[in-house]
Amino acid sequence: MTGAIETAVADVASWLAGAAGEPVPVGPPRDDPDGGLTVWPLELRPARQTATGGATREPYRFVVRLLVSGGGPAALPALDRVLAAATTAGRPELVLAAGDPALWRALGVAPRPALLLDAPARVERPVPVAPPVRQPLRLRQLGMRTLHGRVVGPQDQPLAAVRVELVGAAQATETDAAGRFRLAGVPHDPDAPDAPVRIRLTGAGRVHTVELDPEGDGLIVVRAPD
């Protein structure tokens, strides 16, 4: 499978071969006085993204910046032809900013005339396909219950002003001075009446998640860590 970067580089290399009148291999610059042009990707640059709407997802767009250079005076005519072709056609985007000495030091070659070409690229982002429904739809109406409990700490001391909330739902309350709470609107599944209810307790900078037996006495014991 060919990726977006590889495709963009291959397209530019093919265009360069036609513009220069000779094959242009993909590779870093080389010190070869008799060599022709080479093209080498330098960096990926962001591009303006298209706003999306509805169920569609626009591709992610970016630019592959490529360095086109030659290894000596023999490469100058081919570089001239590429410059003229890019200027006339207006594509790929031409950038005359390849004279930084640090670039050539990093590549390990002597400075030489070169061009930068910006090639647009994109990565498709398909909308995830929902898995097919293989079972008949079943609608159930869940009942609601009210849970009563008490939150205590070390030595069974009641904990007041502790936030008590149902995990995964919006129902929440706080404990009173005796550590007691009343949590209404807790779903009750008749097919699993003994399923524990997950409660999150928040107070004094700590968060505890516990499971409360809906058929029990409603006492939640919270022990402070040692």
C-alpha positions as CSV (number, residue, x, y, z in Angstrom):
1,M,0.0,0.0,0.0
2,T,1.4,3.3,-1.1
3,G,1.1,6.2,1.4
4,A,0.4,9.8,0.9
5,I,4.0,11.0,1.2
6,E,5.4,8.3,-1.1
7,T,2.7,9.1,-3.7
8,A,3.4,12.8,-3.6
9,V,7.2,12.2,-4.0
10,A,6.7,9.8,-6.9
11,D,4.3,12.2,-8.7
12,V,6.9,15.1,-8.4
13,A,9.7,12.8,-9.6
14,S,7.6,11.8,-12.6
15,W,6.9,15.4,-13.4
16,L,10.5,16.4,-13.0
17,A,11.6,13.7,-15.5
18,G,9.3,15.3,-18.1
19,A,10.4,18.8,-17.3
20,A,14.1,18.1,-17.2
21,G,14.1,15.7,-20.1
22,E,15.9,13.0,-18.1
23,P,15.1,10.7,-15.2
24,V,15.3,12.3,-11.8
25,P,15.9,9.7,-9.0
26,V,14.6,10.1,-5.5
27,G,17.6,10.5,-3.2
28,P,19.6,13.0,-1.2
29,P,22.0,15.5,-3.0
30,R,25.3,13.9,-4.1
31,D,28.7,15.3,-5.0
32,D,28.9,13.9,-8.5
33,P,30.1,16.5,-11.2
34,D,28.6,14.3,-14.0
35,G,25.4,13.5,-12.2
36,G,22.0,14.8,-13.0
37,L,19.3,16.1,-10.8
38,T,18.0,14.4,-7.6
39,V,14.8,15.1,-5.6
40,W,14.6,14.5,-1.9
41,P,11.8,15.2,0.6
42,L,12.9,17.7,3.3
43,E,9.9,18.3,5.5
44,L,6.1,18.1,5.9
45,R,4.3,21.4,6.2
46,P,0.7,22.0,7.3
47,A,-1.9,23.1,4.8
48,R,-5.3,24.8,5.3
49,Q,-7.9,22.3,6.3
50,T,-11.4,22.3,4.7
51,A,-14.2,22.6,7.2
52,T,-16.4,19.5,7.5
53,G,-20.1,19.2,8.1
54,G,-22.6,16.5,8.5
55,A,-21.5,12.8,8.3
56,T,-18.6,13.4,6.0
57,R,-15.0,13.8,7.0
58,E,-12.7,15.8,4.8
59,P,-9.2,14.4,4.1
60,Y,-6.3,15.7,6.2
61,R,-4.2,18.0,3.9
62,F,-0.5,18.8,4.1
63,V,2.4,19.7,1.9
64,V,5.5,17.7,1.1
65,R,8.5,20.1,0.6
66,L,11.1,18.6,-1.8
67,L,14.6,19.6,-2.6
68,V,15.7,19.5,-6.3
69,S,19.4,19.9,-6.9
70,G,22.2,18.8,-9.2
71,G,25.7,17.6,-8.7
72,G,27.7,20.1,-10.8
73,P,27.6,22.3,-13.9
74,A,26.3,19.5,-16.0
75,A,23.0,19.6,-14.0
76,L,22.4,23.3,-14.6
77,P,20.6,23.0,-17.9
78,A,18.2,20.4,-16.5
79,L,17.6,22.7,-13.4
80,D,16.9,25.6,-15.8
81,R,14.3,23.5,-17.6
82,V,12.6,22.5,-14.4
83,L,12.6,26.2,-13.2
84,A,11.0,27.3,-16.5
85,A,8.4,24.5,-16.5
86,A,7.4,25.1,-12.8
87,T,7.2,28.9,-13.4
88,T,5.1,28.5,-16.6
89,A,2.7,25.9,-15.2
90,G,2.4,27.3,-11.7
91,R,2.6,23.8,-10.3
92,P,4.1,22.3,-8.4
93,E,4.5,25.3,-6.1
94,L,8.0,26.7,-6.5
95,V,10.1,28.2,-3.6
96,L,13.5,29.8,-4.1
97,A,14.8,29.4,-0.6
98,A,17.3,26.5,-0.7
99,G,20.5,28.6,-0.2
100,D,20.9,28.1,3.6
101,P,24.5,26.9,4.3
102,A,23.2,24.9,7.3
103,L,21.1,22.8,5.0
104,W,24.0,21.7,2.9
105,R,26.1,21.1,6.0
106,A,23.4,18.8,7.3
107,L,23.3,17.0,4.0
108,G,27.0,16.6,3.9
109,V,27.5,18.2,0.4
110,A,28.8,21.4,-1.0
111,P,26.3,24.3,-1.6
112,R,24.8,24.3,-5.1
113,P,21.9,25.9,-7.0
114,A,18.7,24.2,-6.0
115,L,14.9,24.5,-6.0
116,L,12.2,23.7,-3.4
117,L,9.0,22.3,-4.7
118,D,5.8,22.0,-2.5
119,A,3.7,19.1,-3.4
120,P,0.2,18.8,-1.9
121,A,-0.8,15.6,-0.2
122,R,-3.8,14.3,1.6
123,V,-4.7,11.4,3.9
124,E,-8.3,10.2,3.5
125,R,-10.3,9.9,6.7
126,P,-13.3,7.7,6.0
127,V,-16.3,7.8,8.3
128,P,-16.2,4.7,10.6
129,V,-18.8,2.2,9.5
130,A,-21.2,1.1,12.2
131,P,-21.3,-2.7,12.6
132,P,-24.5,-4.3,11.4
133,V,-27.2,-5.2,13.9
134,R,-27.4,-9.0,14.0
135,Q,-30.0,-9.3,16.8
136,P,-33.5,-8.1,16.9
137,L,-33.9,-4.8,18.7
138,R,-35.2,-5.1,22.3
139,L,-36.8,-2.2,24.1
140,R,-36.9,-2.4,27.9
141,Q,-38.2,0.1,30.4
142,L,-36.0,0.3,33.5
143,G,-37.5,1.2,36.8
144,M,-36.0,3.8,39.1
145,R,-35.1,3.5,42.7
146,T,-33.8,5.6,45.5
147,L,-30.7,4.6,47.4
148,H,-30.1,5.6,51.0
149,G,-26.6,5.3,52.5
150,R,-24.1,6.6,55.0
151,V,-20.5,7.5,54.4
152,V,-18.1,7.1,57.3
153,G,-14.3,7.4,57.7
154,P,-11.8,6.1,60.3
155,Q,-13.3,5.0,63.6
156,D,-16.7,5.1,61.9
157,Q,-16.8,8.9,62.1
158,P,-19.5,10.3,59.7
159,L,-18.2,12.3,56.8
160,A,-20.2,15.4,55.9
161,A,-20.3,17.4,52.7
162,V,-19.0,14.5,50.6
163,R,-20.3,14.5,47.0
164,V,-22.0,11.3,46.1
165,E,-22.7,10.6,42.4
166,L,-23.8,7.8,40.3
167,V,-21.0,6.7,38.0
168,G,-21.9,7.3,34.3
169,A,-25.0,9.4,35.1
170,A,-25.9,12.9,36.2
171,Q,-27.5,12.0,39.6
172,A,-25.5,13.4,42.5
173,T,-26.0,14.6,46.1
174,E,-24.0,15.4,49.2
175,T,-23.9,13.8,52.6
176,D,-25.4,15.6,55.6
177,A,-23.8,16.2,59.0
178,A,-24.5,12.5,59.9
179,G,-22.8,11.3,56.7
180,R,-26.1,10.2,55.3
181,F,-27.3,10.6,51.7
182,R,-30.3,10.0,49.6
183,L,-29.7,9.3,45.9
184,A,-32.8,9.3,43.7
185,G,-33.3,8.3,40.1
186,V,-31.0,5.2,40.1
187,P,-31.9,2.9,37.3
188,H,-33.2,-0.6,38.3
189,D,-32.7,-3.5,35.8
190,P,-35.4,-6.2,36.6
191,D,-33.2,-8.7,34.8
192,A,-30.3,-8.1,37.2
193,P,-31.8,-6.9,40.5
194,D,-28.6,-7.8,42.4
195,A,-26.2,-5.9,40.1
196,P,-24.0,-3.5,42.2
197,V,-24.4,0.2,41.8
198,R,-21.1,2.1,41.3
199,I,-20.9,5.3,43.4
200,R,-18.2,7.9,43.2
201,L,-17.4,9.8,46.4
202,T,-15.5,13.1,46.3
203,G,-14.4,15.1,49.3
204,A,-11.3,16.5,51.1
205,G,-9.4,16.4,47.8
206,R,-9.9,12.7,47.4
207,V,-12.0,10.6,45.1
208,H,-13.2,7.0,45.9
209,T,-15.2,4.7,43.6
210,V,-17.1,2.0,45.4
211,E,-19.8,-0.5,44.6
212,L,-23.0,-0.4,46.6
213,D,-25.2,-3.4,47.1
214,P,-28.7,-2.1,46.2
215,E,-30.3,-4.9,48.3
216,G,-28.0,-4.3,51.3
217,D,-28.3,-1.8,54.2
218,G,-26.8,1.0,52.1
219,L,-23.8,1.6,54.3
220,I,-20.6,2.7,52.5
221,V,-17.5,2.6,54.6
222,V,-14.6,4.7,53.4
223,R,-11.3,4.2,55.2
224,A,-8.6,6.9,54.9
225,P,-5.3,5.5,53.6
226,D,-2.5,5.0,56.1
